[in-house]
Amino acid sequence: MIEELFGAHPDVGAVAVLHGGALLASAPGAVLRKRTLARAGMWLLAAAFLLNTWVIAARWVDAGRPPFKTLFETLLFYPWCVAAVTLAFVALHRLQVLVPFAAGVSVIGLAYALWRPDVEFVKLPPALQSGWFVPHVVTYFVAYAALFLSGVLALLALVLPRSRCGTAPLDRESALATHAHHAAVFGLGALTFGLFLGGVWAKYAWGDWWSWDPKENWALATWLAYMIYLHVRLMDGWSGRRAMWALVVSFAAVVFTYLGMSLLPTAEGSLHVYR
């Protein structure tokens, strides 16, 4: 039965089940404001994070390389990053409201990974056999996770008149918007560092800081979108709902850079596209 459901990756399926449990517990916990359910969802998310850590480590050993090359592998790694950043936000800011969203996006990603798994381990091309590979990818995916949470908080600030994060009622335009901004600043900082690492790596591997690869161009477009947000939110009339909409739209650029860019004809020759 387990093999029929999860194929050759029952361990990945177990991570997905834990995330599903976290979603089923935390979503009604957030809606009904039940602390016991919310706490259960948080602990299930933590358990999923720990098991996901083991899955990534085991694949790293089996593949003999960092498991960040294919789409399947990144769909295992992204939930790890989302869970890690979410648990940090819960610990620092009592934002349990993020748990169902983190678990939900992880279930979707892991379900797709199980539907389209790698048939065999893919070897890294020479250009990716570099010490810059791991810090560059890890920094970027941590940024993607933080920017996802920023988008979630911005959306909640737009749709909820009042909300609860933890036990204290929070005003939409102050607390949720502030947390969304802080998550965006952290994510943009990681994104900027990832761009820098990528430039150094490109200089070392190909002799140029920037090659105008399609993925590089969209990474730059994403960075510019968030830089625009940082500037326009300082303008009169843009510090509230308009700024939150800017965060939601900017995260759409993140999604396209990660998943949508591979659909473009110009992406065929890119080393940065996850397949």
Secondary structure, DSSP 8 states (H G I E B T S, - for coil): -HHHHHTT-HHHHHHHHHHHHHHHHHHHHHHHT-HHHHHHHHHHHHHHHHHHHHHHHHHHHHHTS-S-SSHHHHHHHHHHHHHHHHHHHHHHH--GGGHHHHHHHHHHHHHHHHHS--SS-----GGG-STTHHHHHHHHHHHHHHHHHHHHHHHHHHH-SEEEETTEEEEIIIIIHHHHHHHHHHHHHHHHHHHHHHHHHHHHHHS-S----HHHHHHHHHHHHHHHHHHHTTSTT-SSHHHHHHHHHHHHHHHIIIIIGGGSGGGTT-SS---
